[in-house]
Structures are given as C-alpha cells and as structure tokens.
Amino acid sequence: MAEALPWPCPLPDGGTASEWAITDGPPAAPARLLIIPALFDEANKLRRFTREVMRRLSAAGIATILPDLPGCHESLQPLAAQTPSLWRAAMAAAATHFAATHVLAIRGGALLAPPLPGWHYAPLAGATQLRQMLRARILASREAGREETQDSLLAQGQQSGLTLAGYTLSPAFLREFGGLVAAPETVSTLPQTLLAAPGLWLRAEPGEDPAQADALAAILAIALREEA
C-alpha cells in the first residue's frame, strides 16, 4: 500500500530537515528501489507515469521509494537555496534512510543518483536540460514582445539567478548544473526506444501511457528477479 513517509534530509549547516517520500510495495521486500524523479517541468509531465510504474512494481513484490527533492513538490525548503550538490546529498540520504538496494533515475534525475546498482531511464546531461529550459523561456519572451538570447540569459543567471519554467534557480545552481553528466558506472541505461513510443516529457501537458508504464515496470521486475 502506498503511503507518504518523512525522512531526514541533510542541510548545509549540518542539521537535517524533514522531507517526504511516497513509498509503495511490501515493506520487507528484498529489492528496494529508490526512484529519483525527472527534474523541473519534466517532473510534472512524468509524475503520473512514475507513480504508475511504482504501482506495477508493487504488484510484482518490489518496494519503491519516491522522495521529494528539497524545494520541490511538498518540500518546505526554498528552491532558490538549492544546488545540484545539495540535491545529490539529499538523494544519498534518502537511499540510506530507506535502505534502498537499487536506483531508478529518470531523465535529469540521473545527474543526482547515488552509487547504487540500477538504471538510468532516458538520461540527459545538465547542459541539455538547461538549453531546453532557456529555449522555452526565449520563446515565451518572444511571444510577449521581448528579445532574449541563451548567452545573455545564462550570463545573467550565473551572476544573479534566473527563473526558468517557473523555477527560481540560484547562480550557484546554474553554474554547477550546466556541467553535470550522468555517471553510469554502476547502472544500466534504458533508452526510450525500449518502450516503443515517444517520451511523455515531449507532450505539451502532463499525461500517462499504460503501455509505457507496463513496459518499464516489466523490464525492471525481470532484471530484479534475475539478480535475486
């Protein structure tokens, strides 16, 4: 049964703050999969898909944990105070707290994955995601009669911060995020082609696709059973 549980998220001053995670599946399951969500607008577009994959894995006897990133969703921490390093430390702390055995990192979430065995689903580099967000802002500005460029926006952001797709990001965040790449040493990469359909992050609005959720859950369940 799915439930929301608190976990202690590390703070820069050495303390902790209570964050929330959705858990699903048998509490005593030998396989415990930490799911790191997609980032920013892609997180919204893939949220229902992610939960559907969790439900299918639960039915297969696999426990899953989906933590909030600090500053996102139900978190009370300010997004403008976050950096990728803080997010990575948070995901490592969630993995430890919930005794995760494996990780599934979705899209940009692969940039934050702790060193656990598992999978990166359709990962992308920080620079790629940042370009997509900058491009979306430029198009919105153009429709409003303002001309902006990627170079000028990035320079502004790295000096004083920037709001992209409704997310207020600090200079420190932008300087670090653009240089991040996924580290696949302990994981396998699952390209979108395995699901035989376009990625849901490409849709204009959040959506779902039961066939894609079935396919991804089946891949993960088979792989975890083979390891057992």
N, C-alpha and C positions, 0 to 999 in steps of 0.2 A: 504494500500500500504506500502511495506517495505521501510524503509529509515534508514540512519545512523545519529544518533544524539549525540552531545557531552554531557558529564555530569562531574561534579566536583568531582574528586577522591581525598580523603584526603592523605596528605603526612605526614611523621613522624615529620616534623618541625612545623606542624600546618597549613601549607598552603594547596593549592589544585593544582592539575594538570588536564588538560582536557583529558579525555578518551572518547572512542566511544562505542556506543551500537547500535545494529541493533534492530529496533522496527518494529512491524507488527501488523495489526489489527486496528479496529476502535479506534481513539484517545479518544472518550468519552465512551468507553466500561466500564461497571461497574466492570468487572473482568479484572485485570491487572496482568499478570503472569510474574514474574521475573524468567528467566532461567539461572541457574548457570551451565556453561559448564563442561564437563569432563576435566580432567587435563592431561597435558603433551601429550604424543603420543596418548592417548585415545581421546583427544580433536580433533586431526586431523582425526582420524578414524570415529568419531561420528559427525563431523561438518555438513555434508550434511544431515544426519538423523535428527539432531536437527533443521535445517532450514526447512526441510520438515514437521516436527511436527508443527513448528510455522505457516507455510502456511495453514495447515489444521485447526489449531485453529483460525486463522484469518478468514477463511471462515465460521467458526461457531460463529463469532461475539466476539471473545475473543482477547484482546490485549496482546501481548507478548513483552518482552524486553530481549535481549541477550547482556550483557555487556562484553567487553574485560576485562580480568584480567590484572592488571598492569604488564608490562614486557612481555606480550604475544600478538600475532596477530598484531594489528595496534598500540599497545601502544608504546610510545617513552621512557618509563621508563626502566631502566636496570633490567633485570630479577635477576641478581646476588644481587641486593639490596632488593629483596622482601623476606617477611616471610609469613607464613600462617596467622599470626595475621593481617598483613597489607592487605592481600587479603580478610580476613573476614571483616575488616573495610570498604574496598572498596565496597564489595557486599552490606553491610548495607547502605552505602551512595547511591549506585545506586537504591536500593529499595526505599529509602526516596525521592530521586530526581524524580523518575518516578512514585511515588505514587503507588507502587506495592501492590496488595491486597493478593497475594498468591506467593508461590515459587515452582519451579520445579528444584531440584538439581540433576544433572546427575553424576552417578558414584562418583569419588573423589570430585566433586563439593559439595556433601553433607557435607563435612567437613567444608565448608565455608558459609553455609546457615544462613541468618538472621532469627530471631524468628518470622516467618510468618507462617500461616497455608499453607499447601500444601503437596508436595510429594517428596520423595527421590526415584529416579529410579536406581535400582541395585546398591545401595551404597556399598562402601568398606572402610575399615579402612586405615589410613595413612600408618601403618606398612605393610599392604598387598600390597599397590601400590608401596611402596618403595622396598619391596622384589622383586616384578616383574621387576622393573627397574634395580635393581642390578643384577638380574639373566640375563637380556638381555645384560648388559654390560659384564658380565663374559663370556657369550657365544661368544660375538663378540671378546673379547680379546683372547679367546682360539683359535678362527679361525685365529687370527693374530700371534699366537705363544706365547702369554703372559698368564701366570697363575695368576689369581686374586681370592680372596675369598670375600664373603659377609662381613665377620667380618673385614678384613683388609680395604676394601673399605669404610665401614661405619665409621671406626675409622679415616681414612684419611679425609673423608668428614666432620665429625664433628669437625675436627681440622682446616682444610684449605679449605674446599669446595670440590665439586665434579661435574663433568659433566656426566649426565646420559641421554641417548637417545637424545643427542644434547642440553640438558638444563643445564645451569651452575647454580648450587644451592649453596647458602652460607652455612657456618657451622651453623648459627642460623636457617636457613630454615630447614636443615636436622635434627637438634636436636629437633625442635618443631614438624615437620611433622610426624615423626615416632610414636609419642604418641597420635595422633588425632584419634578420633572416631566420627561418626555422632551422633548428638543429635536429636532423633526422637520425642521429647515431643509434638511438635505442628504439626507434619506431619504424613502422612501415607507412608509406604514403598511399592514400586511397584517392586516386583521381576521380573527378566527376564522371568520367566516361564509364566507370564501373556501374553507375546507377542508370545508365542508358536514357538520360533525359537532361535537359538544361538545368543548371543550378537554380534553386529557388531564390537566391540572392539577386538574380537578374530580373526578377519581376518588379513591377512598379510598386506593388503593395505586398504586405505580408500574406503568405499563403501556405498551403500544405499539399503534399502529394503522397498518398498512402503507399503507392508502389515504390517510391524512392525510400520511404521510411522502412518498408519491408526489406528492400534490398540491402540497405546499410546495416540494419539490425541483423540480418541473416549472415552477412559477411563477418560481423563482429562475433556473433554467437558461435559460429563454426570455428573461428580461429581460437576463441577462448576454450571451447570444448577440446580442441586438439592439443592445447597446452596442458590441460588438466591431467 
